[in-house]
Amino acid sequence: MQRVVPGAEFTGLDPGVSLRDTFEMDSLDFLEFVEALAELSGTELTEDDYPALDSWDGCAARLMGGASASAQGRSK
């Protein structure tokens, strides 16, 4: 997140709130965030994942447990 929103304040941030709204990210900022998240996690993230990646809870769920579910959903 620091790559996209330098100086972002995380203290007291509800993990379920929209990251786009909280940090006032436009679509290009959000895309940069998703690309950085994919690079740092080593996980392939696609446009289908964007809704889940809009909160810290969603990011954690997608990266920890949703990876196989997401891949299965795309292969159907």
Backbone hydrogen bonds, N-H to C=O, Kabsch-Sander energy under -0.5 kcal/mol:
donor,donor_aa,acceptor,acceptor_aa,energy
4,V,1,M,-0.7
5,V,1,M,-3.3
8,A,5,V,-1.8
10,F,8,A,-0.5
13,L,10,F,-2.2
17,V,14,D,-1.7
19,L,54,D,-4.1
22,T,18,S,-2.4
23,F,19,L,-2.5
24,E,21,D,-0.8
25,M,20,R,-2.0
30,F,26,D,-2.5
31,L,27,S,-2.2
32,E,28,L,-2.2
33,F,29,D,-2.2
34,V,30,F,-2.6
35,E,31,L,-2.6
36,A,32,E,-2.3
37,L,33,F,-2.6
38,A,34,V,-2.5
39,E,35,E,-2.4
40,L,36,A,-2.9
41,S,37,L,-2.0
42,G,38,A,-1.8
43,T,38,A,-1.0
45,L,43,T,-0.5
49,D,46,T,-1.9
50,Y,46,T,-0.5
50,Y,47,E,-1.0
52,A,49,D,-0.7
53,L,49,D,-1.4
53,L,50,Y,-0.6
54,D,51,P,-1.0
55,S,52,A,-0.7
57,D,15,P,-3.0
59,C,55,S,-2.6
60,A,56,W,-2.7
61,A,57,D,-2.5
62,R,58,G,-2.6
63,L,59,C,-2.7
64,M,60,A,-2.7
65,G,61,A,-1.9
66,G,61,A,-3.2
69,A,65,G,-0.6
70,S,66,G,-3.1
71,A,67,A,-2.1
72,Q,68,S,-2.3
73,G,69,A,-2.2
74,R,70,S,-1.8
75,S,71,A,-1.3
76,K,72,Q,-0.6
76,K,73,G,-0.5
